[in-house]
């Protein structure tokens, strides 16, 4: 199954109202099931820090391309899930790392760009999730050279999909198509850049 997620930088859809989360713990779960599942995953992640994020459930989540498994509302600090139990570990980690990407700063983001740009020059095929792979397939040489929006979105999604591959505990998946040598480079980058400090969300 090809998993898709969506990041929203703007406000939630019309009519949606999110409760304030300013005084709540870092991850606030609407669903006890999600709380239990996420609790088993948090020990795999670097230590987390930051303002609270509300974890919600929804049905029939969609974006302009069709159904999606989750959506991150970065400004409102809300993640909404509509995925199966089997997919939740990968989707959860992926969405959490959208917040990490936002907080890493330009230096770390440019470093990741350099890594995946080097992969492309070396002929790397495949990815570690469909969110990144379909964007990778759509890139043009000018997108990459000019750092256009499609390139920046690909870099973000490849970062989040790589995090999900590393930390979700899912050892095998039909979306893990990036060849082994390039996976090693990504693992090293995360160890040196992400795992060395707290993960600010």
CORMOJO-V412150 format. One record per residue. N is the residue number from 0. OMEGA is omega in whole degrees, 0 to 359 (* if undefined). D_FIRST is the distance of its C-alpha to the first C-alpha in whole Angstrom. Layout:
BEGIN
N,OMEGA,D_FIRST
N,OMEGA,D_FIRST
END
This chain:
BEGIN
0,180,0
1,184,4
2,177,6
3,174,10
4,185,13
5,173,16
6,176,20
7,176,23
8,184,26
9,184,28
10,176,29
11,181,26
12,181,26
13,178,30
14,180,31
15,179,29
16,180,31
17,177,30
18,176,33
19,183,35
20,189,33
21,185,36
22,184,38
23,176,35
24,187,33
25,177,31
26,184,28
27,189,28
28,173,26
29,183,26
30,176,24
31,178,26
32,178,22
33,179,21
34,181,24
35,181,24
36,180,20
37,179,21
38,178,25
39,182,23
40,187,21
41,178,24
42,178,26
43,185,24
44,168,25
45,178,28
46,184,30
47,176,30
48,177,32
49,178,33
50,184,33
51,174,31
52,180,27
53,180,27
54,185,23
55,176,23
56,176,20
57,176,20
58,174,18
59,174,17
60,180,17
61,165,16
62,185,18
63,179,19
64,180,16
65,183,15
66,176,13
67,182,12
68,182,11
69,174,15
70,177,18
71,176,21
72,192,24
73,181,26
74,180,30
75,181,29
76,179,28
77,169,25
78,179,21
79,183,20
80,172,16
81,185,14
82,180,11
83,177,11
84,181,13
85,183,11
86,187,9
87,182,13
88,180,14
89,184,12
90,179,13
91,181,16
92,179,17
93,184,16
94,177,18
95,183,21
96,169,21
97,178,21
98,178,25
99,179,26
100,180,25
101,186,28
102,187,30
103,182,30
104,186,33
105,182,33
106,180,34
107,180,31
108,178,29
109,177,31
110,177,31
111,177,27
112,179,27
113,180,30
114,184,27
115,174,24
116,176,27
117,176,28
118,182,25
119,178,25
120,179,29
121,177,28
122,181,25
123,176,22
124,178,19
125,180,15
126,180,14
127,177,13
128,183,10
129,179,9
130,177,12
131,189,15
132,182,13
133,176,14
134,178,17
135,181,18
136,183,18
137,184,20
138,170,23
139,178,26
140,181,29
141,175,31
142,183,28
143,184,28
144,184,32
145,182,33
146,179,30
147,184,29
148,181,27
149,177,24
150,181,24
151,177,25
152,176,22
153,181,20
154,179,22
155,183,21
156,178,17
157,175,18
158,183,20
159,178,18
160,178,15
161,176,17
162,179,19
163,176,15
164,184,15
165,195,19
166,184,19
167,184,17
168,177,17
169,187,14
170,183,15
171,180,13
172,182,9
173,175,7
174,178,8
175,187,11
176,178,13
177,184,16
178,192,19
179,183,21
180,180,24
181,175,23
182,180,21
183,179,25
184,179,26
185,179,24
186,179,24
187,180,28
188,180,28
189,180,26
190,185,29
191,189,31
192,186,31
193,188,28
194,182,30
195,183,33
196,172,34
197,177,32
198,181,29
199,183,30
200,*,28
END
